């Protein structure tokens, strides 16, 4: 649904982020990519289970998706486009995976988008995704990755009311809509109950989420720019080195980090997360 202008804006931000990544990687030791190719798994849910085992995180809820991605070598940036048609996208530059999130969305939406793009990275790196089918697989992966079946069933809540869903969603930090769908997928709600909840959701403002969670932010970018500031390198200096306006640099971090000085102290010239 995106316009050509929105597409070009997204692609241009991707190109600038690639240059910023190279600038940062030349100066700091960053986590290497640990994103296995799971395209041969029988289902997206199986791929989700395999990745959780590979990363050793069991079936526990994930406290922060952006921190997790960054710790596994994924470079996360903001897609500062105030348009509902553009959620997120991911790409590989050589061996470095990159994810761009629309930080104008709700915190739950951005968190789900991060898991969705992780699905693309592990499922579709060496294949040509077939449009809607690839999106469906990435959605299935995201749902299973954020809400593991065993974890959801363990709550034992069948056919919960809307207020129950609002309370329950805080366990996995997902939207009411995503939790409603997952409960139905794992057999915890009937078709009728699922549809009734969808109708209830349809009556509400979809740009807002009840009991919205705090927005997840980058752990890596604030550390990088804090260390650069200690070395008398400002964001304007970085932008000048990249031959871009500072505003373009700020857009890549919009919603992921604060824009003023960060006082975090680092003990070495390398950053390891």
N, C-alpha and C positions, 0 to 999 in steps of 0.2 A: 504493500500500500504506500510505501514511501515515494516521495517525489524524487526527480533526478537531482534536485538541489540538495535534498536531505542525504541522498546517497553519496553525492560528491563531498559533502561536509564530513560525513562519517569516514570516507576513504582518505580524505586529506588529514584528518586527525590520526588515522592509523599510520600514515606515512611519517608524520611529525613524531609520533610516539616511537617509531622505529629508530629515528635518529637520536631521540632522547635516551632510549635504552642503550644504544651503543656508547653514548657519552657517559652514562652512569657505569656501565660494565667496564669501561676503560679505567675507571677510577676506584671501583669498589668490587669486592668479592661477594657476589650474590649467589643465592641458592641455584643449583643446577636443576634442569627440568627432570622431574620424576613422573612423567605422564605416559603410562604404558599404552600400547595399541591393543584395545580390547574389541576390535571390530569382529573378531571371530567368536565372541561369546554368543550363545543362542538367543538371548534377549537383552534389552537394555537393563532390566532389573538384575539379571545375572552379572552383567558388566559392573553394575553399581556394587553388588556384593563383593565381586572380585577386587575392585579398586579399594574398597574399605578394608579388606583383608590385606591387600598389598601395602596399604598405608598404616595398618595396625590400629585402626580406630574403632573396630568392633561395630556395635549397633547403637552406640551412644549418640545423642543429638550433637550436632556440630555447633560450637559456640560462636564461631565467626568464619564465614565462608571466604572472605577476602584474605584474612590471615592464613587460612589453610592453603589457599591457592598460592599465595606468595611464598609460603614455606616450601612448596613443592616446585618452585621455579617458574610459576606463571606470573607474567608481568601484567598487573591490573591497572587500567586507566579509566578515566571518566569519558563518557560520550556525551558531551555537554550540548545536547540537542533537545530543546523543549518541544518534543513531538511524540505523540502517543504511538505513531506508526513505527518508531525506531526504539526497540528495547535494548538490544545488545548485539555484539558480534565478536567472533574470535578468529584468530588466524595464527599461522606459524611463520616465523621469520627464521630460516635455517632451523636450528634446534631449539629456538626459544618460542614458547607458546605465549600468546598475548590475548587478553580479554578486555573488552570495552563495555562499560555498563552505563546505561542512561540513569544518571543520579537525580533526575527530576521525578522519577517514579517513587512509589512508596518504598520504605525500607524492605518490607517483605518481598515486594516485586523484584527489587534489585538483587536480593539474596537468592531468590529463585532463578533469576536470569543468570547469576554466576554459576549455579549448579547446572543450568541448561547448557551454557557454553562449555562447561567442563565435559558434559556429555558429548558435544560435538568434537572436542579435542581427543577424547579416547575412542570414540566410535567411528569418526569420519575423516581421520587424518589422511589415510591413503586411499580414499574412495571419493567418487564424485557423488555427493548426496543428491537424492532425487526429491528435491523440493519439500513438499508437505510430508513425505514419508520420513525424511531426515529430521524435520522439526518434531514430528510425533515421537520418534525414537529419543530425541534429546529431552522432550518433556517427560517421557516415561522414566528416563534415567534420572532426571532432576528430582522427580517425585520420590523415587525409590531411594536415592542417595540422601535426601534431606529427611525422609521419613521411612527408615527401614521397616520392613513388614513385621519383624519380630518385636520391634520397639512399639509399633502402633498397636498390635494385637495385645501386647502386655498391659496396655491401659484398660482393656476390658470394657470399653464404653461403646455399647451398641446403640445406634439410632439416637445420638445426643441431640439435645435442643440447640437452638442457635446460641443462647448464652453459654451453654456448655462448650460449644465449638470455640467461642471467643476465648474462654478460659483455657481450653486444651491446646490451642494453637501455640501458646507461649512455650510449650515444651520443646517444640521443634523450630520455633521462630519462623513460621510460615503464615500465609494468608488464610483466612477462613475458607475461601474458595478452594485453595490447594488442599487443605486438610479434608474438606468435604469430599473432594474427588478421591483422595487417597483412601479414606475410610470405605468408600464404595468399592474401590478397586480391590481391597483386601478382604471384602466380604463382611464388613462390620455394619453396613447399612443396606437397606433395600433400595430397589430402583425408585419406589415411590418417595421414600424419605430423602433420597439424594435429589430428586427433582423438586420437592417442596423446599429444600434448603436453597437450591439454585434460584427458585422464584423469589424467596426472601432476599437473597443477595441482589437480585435484579432490581429490587425496589430501593436499594441503597446507592449512595454516591460511590461509584467505582474508583474514583480518584483518591478516596480516603479508606483507611483500614481501621477497624475498631481495635483499640488498644495497640496502636502501632508501636513496633519495637524501635529501639534506638538504631540510627543508621550505622551500618558497618563502614569502617574507614580503613585506609591502608596503614599497615605497620611499617612497610619498607620506605615509602616516599618521605614521610616526616623524618626518619632517621637519616636518609640520604641528604636531604636539604639542611637538616640541622648540622650535620658534619661539614657540609660545604660552607655553611655560614660561619662556623668556627674557623674555617680556613680563609675567611674573608671573600668568599665567592657567593654573591647574591643570586637571586632568581633572575634578575635582570642580566647579570653576567652570563648565566647559563643560556638564557634566551639569545643573547648576542652571539655566543659561541655557536649556536645552532642556526643563526641568521633568521630568526623568527621574532615577531613581536612578543613581548612578555605576556600579553593577553592570550596568545595561542598556547603558551606553556601553562598558564593558570587553568585553561579549559581542560587540559589533560588530567588535572588534579581536582577539578571542581567536585565538591561533595565527598571527596576521599581524604582530604587533609585540610587543615586550616591554612589560610593564606598569609598570616602574619608570622613573626618569628617563633621558632620552637626552641625551647631551652633544654631539651634532652641532651645529656652529655654522653659521649661515646668514648671508649677506652682505647680504640685502635684506629688505624687508617683504613681498615677493612670493615665492612659490614657483613655479618653473617646472621641470617634469620632462620 
